[in-house]
């Protein structure tokens, strides 16, 4: 299979590319910069979709970049990097002489309203209560290609854990120094997934013709994982204490009130349709995931 991956040079994109190539597929990344096995977004807009059987979009500016102030211009960047890239790929698919067999978009569990009690499956409502939920709604709507022969799949991802980026990379040094701990109370749900499983779900969706619609990209045990559980598991894997909580007011001061919700609150998400699709998780529980990442 020839697969075109928007945002293919990023953290998840690198893991997906490695996995797909190990299975014998050809991968071309869509990137802002030209290079080997890449095309640029401008080239895609002007020349259309290259011959391929699968298309994936992983593109998106890092929302939790602590070096970027949560200004109106940064908000617009966050939206455009997701919605406009998705529109570009969807337009290319709709205009392709031979459309791909599968079109897979990765969005987020921010679609679901943060709640300590409610368990969300792929059928649960959401997408209309704050900036991030409405962003996911716009993002997923941008991917729609009416009348196409391409199977359309959306993976709503949780917090992605991996060795070379994502949440673990940002938190690693405080924990190594024994300064790690939960964020605020630590009781907020922590919907997580190992990067190998997120890549695995995408590959599964590309390769299996019976997979379509919404899939939740979280580990099976994530529904019962709290932020405190994650901190304790990190500390245990590193053999360090994890007792120093990061106060909520510090998180709000660094990220702003709108963005800090992503860290101070969370959703209990179940990968119901993902499991029903016969995807087998390599890292279904947190200790095995962190053991793999940190050792």
C-alpha positions in Angstrom: 0.0 0.0 0.0 1.2 3.6 -0.8 0.3 5.9 2.1 0.4 9.7 2.2 0.8 11.0 5.8 0.1 14.7 6.6 2.3 15.7 9.6 4.4 12.5 8.9 7.6 14.0 10.3 6.2 14.6 13.8 6.3 12.4 16.9 3.4 10.1 16.0 4.2 10.4 12.3 7.7 8.9 12.8 6.3 6.0 14.7 3.6 5.4 12.1 6.1 5.6 9.2 8.4 3.1 10.9 5.5 0.7 11.5 4.0 1.0 8.0 7.4 0.5 6.3 8.1 -2.6 8.5 4.8 -4.0 7.1 6.0 -3.4 3.5 4.0 -0.2 2.8 5.5 2.9 1.0 5.1 6.1 3.0 5.3 9.7 1.7 5.0 12.5 4.3 3.3 15.9 3.6 5.4 18.5 5.3 6.1 22.2 5.3 9.7 21.4 4.2 10.7 19.4 1.1 12.9 16.3 1.5 13.4 12.6 0.7 10.0 10.8 0.6 8.2 14.0 1.2 5.9 16.5 -0.6 5.0 19.9 0.7 1.5 21.2 1.4 1.9 23.7 -1.4 2.8 20.9 -3.9 -0.3 18.9 -2.7 -2.5 22.0 -3.2 -1.2 22.7 -6.7 -0.6 19.2 -8.1 -3.3 17.2 -6.3 -3.1 13.8 -4.6 -0.2 11.6 -5.7 -1.1 7.9 -6.5 -1.8 6.3 -3.1 -4.1 3.7 -1.4 -4.2 5.4 2.0 -4.2 8.9 3.4 -3.7 9.9 7.0 -3.7 13.4 8.7 -1.7 13.8 11.9 -0.9 17.5 11.4 -1.4 20.0 14.2 0.4 22.6 16.1 1.3 21.6 19.7 -1.4 23.1 21.9 0.5 22.7 25.1 3.7 24.5 24.0 4.7 26.3 27.2 6.8 28.8 25.2 3.7 30.1 23.3 1.3 32.5 25.0 -2.4 31.5 24.5 -3.1 34.5 22.3 -5.6 35.0 19.5 -2.9 34.5 16.9 -1.8 31.2 18.5 -5.4 30.0 18.7 -5.8 30.7 15.0 -2.5 28.7 14.3 -3.9 25.8 16.4 -7.1 25.8 14.4 -5.5 26.3 10.9 -2.8 23.6 11.5 -5.7 21.1 12.0 -8.7 22.3 10.0 -7.0 23.8 7.0 -4.6 20.8 6.5 -7.5 18.4 6.8 -9.5 20.5 4.2 -6.5 20.4 1.8 -6.3 16.6 2.0 -10.1 16.2 1.8 -10.2 18.4 -1.3 -7.3 16.5 -2.9 -9.1 13.2 -2.2 -12.4 14.5 -3.7 -10.6 15.6 -6.9 -8.5 12.5 -7.3 -9.0 10.5 -10.4 -8.4 7.4 -8.4 -9.3 8.1 -4.7 -7.5 6.2 -1.9 -9.1 3.2 -0.3 -8.9 4.7 3.2 -8.8 8.2 4.7 -7.9 8.4 8.4 -7.9 11.5 10.5 -6.5 11.8 14.0 -8.3 14.2 16.3 -8.7 14.2 20.1 -10.8 13.1 23.1 -11.2 16.8 23.9 -14.5 16.2 22.0 -15.9 14.7 25.2 -16.8 16.9 28.2 -14.4 16.5 31.1 -16.2 14.4 33.8 -15.0 12.2 36.7 -18.0 9.8 36.5 -19.2 9.5 32.9 -17.6 6.9 30.7 -17.5 7.9 27.0 -17.7 5.6 24.1 -17.5 6.5 20.4 -21.3 7.0 20.3 -21.3 9.5 23.2 -22.3 13.1 22.5 -19.9 16.0 22.7 -18.2 18.6 20.6 -20.0 21.7 21.6 -19.1 23.0 25.0 -15.7 24.8 24.8 -12.9 25.9 22.4 -11.3 22.5 22.1 -14.5 20.4 21.7 -15.7 22.8 19.0 -12.3 22.6 17.3 -12.7 18.8 17.1 -16.1 19.2 15.6 -14.8 21.6 12.9 -11.8 19.3 12.4 -13.8 16.2 11.8 -16.3 18.1 9.6 -13.4 19.3 7.4 -12.5 15.6 6.7 -15.8 14.7 5.2 -15.7 13.8 1.5 -19.3 13.1 0.4 -19.7 10.5 -2.3 -16.1 9.3 -2.2 -15.2 5.6 -2.4 -12.6 6.1 0.3 -13.4 4.5 3.7 -13.4 7.4 6.2 -12.1 6.8 9.8 -11.6 9.2 12.6 -9.4 8.2 15.6 -10.0 10.4 18.7 -6.6 10.1 20.5 -5.8 10.5 24.2 -2.5 11.7 25.6 0.2 10.0 23.6 3.0 8.4 25.5 6.4 7.5 23.9 10.1 7.7 24.2 10.8 10.4 21.6 8.1 13.0 22.3 4.6 13.6 23.8 3.8 13.9 27.4 6.6 11.7 28.8 9.3 13.7 27.1 7.9 16.9 28.7 7.7 15.4 32.2 10.8 13.1 32.3 13.4 15.4 33.9 11.4 16.5 36.9 10.6 12.9 37.6 14.2 11.7 37.1 15.2 14.4 39.6 12.6 13.2 42.1 10.6 16.4 41.7 7.6 14.8 39.8 4.1 14.3 41.1 0.4 14.7 40.2 -1.0 17.8 38.6 -3.2 19.7 41.2 -5.4 17.1 43.1 -4.4 14.3 40.7 -7.9 12.8 40.7 -8.7 14.0 37.2 -9.0 11.2 34.6 -5.9 10.6 32.4 -6.9 9.2 29.0 -3.7 7.9 27.6 -2.3 5.7 24.8 1.2 4.4 23.9 2.4 5.8 20.6 2.9 2.3 19.3 -0.8 1.6 19.8 -1.9 4.8 18.2 0.3 4.0 15.2 -1.1 0.4 15.3 -4.7 1.6 15.3 -4.0 3.8 12.3 -2.3 0.9 10.4 -5.2 -1.4 11.4 -7.7 1.1 10.0 -5.7 1.4 6.7 -5.4 -2.3 6.3 -8.9 -3.6 7.2 -11.7 -2.8 4.8 -14.4 -3.4 7.5 -13.1 -0.6 9.7 -14.8 2.8 9.4 -16.3 5.7 11.4 -15.1 6.9 14.9 -12.5 4.9 17.0 -11.4 6.0 20.4 -7.6 6.0 20.6 -7.0 5.3 24.2 -5.7 2.2 26.1 -8.3 -0.2 27.5 -7.2 0.6 31.1 -7.2 4.4 30.5 -10.8 4.6 31.6 -9.8 4.0 35.2 -6.4 5.9 35.1 -6.2 9.2 37.1 -3.4 11.7 36.8 -2.2 10.6 40.2 -2.0 7.0 38.9 0.1 8.2 36.0 2.5 10.1 38.3 2.9 7.1 40.6 3.5 4.8 37.7 6.1 7.2 36.3 7.9 7.4 39.7 7.7 3.6 40.1 9.2 3.0 36.6 12.0 5.4 37.3 12.4 4.3 40.9 11.9 7.9 42.1 9.4 9.5 44.5 6.4 11.2 42.8 5.0 13.1 45.7 5.3 16.8 44.8 2.0 18.0 43.2 2.2 20.8 40.6 -0.3 23.4 41.9 -3.2 24.1 39.6 -2.6 27.9 39.8 0.9 27.4 38.4 -0.6 25.4 35.4 -3.1 28.1 34.9 -0.5 30.8 35.0 1.7 29.1 32.5 -1.0 27.9 30.0 -3.9 30.2 30.6 -7.3 29.2 31.9 -8.6 27.8 28.6 -5.6 25.6 27.8 -5.0 24.5 31.4 -8.4 22.6 31.3 -6.5 20.0 29.3 -4.2 19.3 32.3 -6.5 20.0 35.2 -9.5 18.1 34.0 -9.9 14.9 31.9 -12.3 12.4 30.4 -13.0 8.7 31.1 -12.9 7.2 27.6 -13.5 3.6 26.5 -12.1 2.3 23.2 -15.3 0.3 22.6 -15.4 0.3 18.8 -11.6 0.0 18.6 -11.7 -3.3 20.5 -14.8 -4.4 18.5 -12.8 -3.8 15.3 -10.4 -6.6 16.6 -7.5 -4.3 17.2 -5.2 -5.9 19.8 -3.4 -3.4 22.1 0.4 -4.0 22.5 0.3 -1.9 25.7 -3.2 -2.1 27.4 -2.0 -1.1 30.9 0.2 1.8 32.2 3.0 -0.2 33.9 3.8 -2.1 30.7 3.6 1.1 28.6 6.0 3.1 30.9 8.3 0.1 31.3 8.7 0.0 27.5 9.2 3.8 27.2 11.5 4.4 30.2 13.8 1.3 30.1 
